[in-house]
């Protein structure tokens, strides 16, 4: 069993908005692969949204409702990216401690 300090933060939250964690000895297991794929999709969508944001912001006559929607979408993408970074950073720190 994975020690508590080696739990993986998953790229989604539970129904109550709380963090979800994975305790697994096998990083190639089904849930680990699902989490890896979800992270890749989230980061890819965030990158596409960033490109869209640049286009919208270059329009001098952009509609305020479109800006509001853009900010909402960017906030969600940033939340996902921060979660992915925290999860990967924790796993890197744990991995580097194991290789000392």
C-alpha positions in Angstrom: 0.0 0.0 0.0 1.2 3.5 -0.8 2.1 5.6 2.4 -0.2 8.5 3.1 2.5 11.0 2.1 2.7 9.4 -1.4 -1.0 9.8 -2.3 -1.6 11.2 -5.8 -3.8 14.2 -6.1 -6.2 13.4 -8.9 -7.1 15.9 -11.6 -10.7 16.0 -10.6 -12.6 16.8 -7.4 -15.3 14.8 -5.6 -19.0 15.7 -5.7 -18.6 18.0 -2.7 -15.6 19.8 -4.3 -13.0 18.2 -2.1 -9.7 16.8 -3.4 -9.6 13.2 -4.6 -6.5 11.1 -4.0 -5.2 7.8 -5.4 -3.3 5.3 -3.3 -1.7 2.8 -5.6 1.5 0.9 -5.8 1.3 0.6 -9.6 1.6 3.9 -11.5 0.6 2.1 -14.7 -2.8 1.0 -13.2 -6.1 1.9 -14.7 -6.9 4.9 -12.5 -3.3 6.2 -12.8 -3.6 6.1 -16.6 -7.0 7.7 -16.5 -5.6 10.5 -14.3 -2.6 11.0 -16.7 -5.0 11.2 -19.7 -7.3 13.6 -17.9 -4.3 15.8 -17.0 -3.2 15.8 -20.7 -6.7 16.7 -21.9 -7.0 19.5 -19.3 -3.7 21.0 -20.2 -4.4 20.8 -23.9 -7.8 22.5 -23.5 -6.1 25.2 -21.4 -3.6 25.8 -24.1 -6.4 26.1 -26.7 -8.3 28.4 -24.4 -5.2 30.6 -24.0 -5.0 31.0 -27.8 -8.7 31.9 -27.9 -8.2 34.4 -25.2 -5.4 36.1 -27.2 -7.8 36.4 -30.2 -10.7 37.8 -28.0 -8.5 40.3 -26.3 -7.1 41.6 -29.6 -10.7 42.6 -30.6 -11.4 46.2 -29.7 -15.1 45.7 -29.9 -15.4 42.5 -27.8 -18.8 42.0 -26.1 -18.7 42.2 -22.3 -20.6 38.9 -22.0 -18.0 37.2 -24.2 -15.3 38.5 -21.9 -17.2 37.3 -18.8 -17.5 33.8 -20.3 -13.8 33.9 -21.3 -12.8 34.8 -17.7 -15.0 32.0 -16.3 -13.4 29.5 -18.7 -9.9 30.7 -18.0 -10.5 30.5 -14.3 -11.5 26.8 -14.7 -8.5 26.1 -16.9 -6.2 27.8 -14.4 -7.7 25.8 -11.5 -7.0 22.5 -13.5 -3.5 23.6 -14.4 -2.7 24.4 -10.7 -4.1 21.0 -9.6 -1.9 19.2 -12.2 1.2 21.2 -11.2 0.6 20.4 -7.5 0.1 16.7 -8.2 3.1 16.4 -10.5 5.3 18.6 -8.1 4.4 16.3 -5.2 5.2 13.2 -7.2 8.5 14.7 -8.3 9.4 15.6 -4.7 8.5 12.0 -3.6 10.5 10.5 -6.5 13.6 12.6 -5.8 13.5 11.5 -2.1 13.4 7.9 -3.1 16.5 8.2 -5.4 18.8 9.7 -2.7 
